[in-house]
């Protein structure tokens, strides 16, 4: 599997200060990163917004959905680094892009 094939299923962007956004066809998640300069990022999901036509509103993600958002952020980060991320809900997460199933939207999990 090619490492960049995930980009047709989801994207991750940063404001360069302390926030990332994860986006797939169903939702946008905003993630606070304590300090991008740290080798291991401390990450916390602050908001998940549904992109459904019926509702463009904040949704409460399940634990499985949160874990998957963190895994996808970590896998994206590990394309350029050997370090994972740390979260308050799941502690340390370390996963490569080839070890996740990224073809489903987060809200479909």
Secondary structure, DSSP 8 states (H G I E B T S, - for coil): --GGGGGGTEEEEE-SSSEEEEEESSEEEEEEES-TTSSSEEEEEEEEEE--SS---EE---HHHHHHHHHHHHHHHTTT-S--EEETTTEEE---GGGS--SS-GGG-
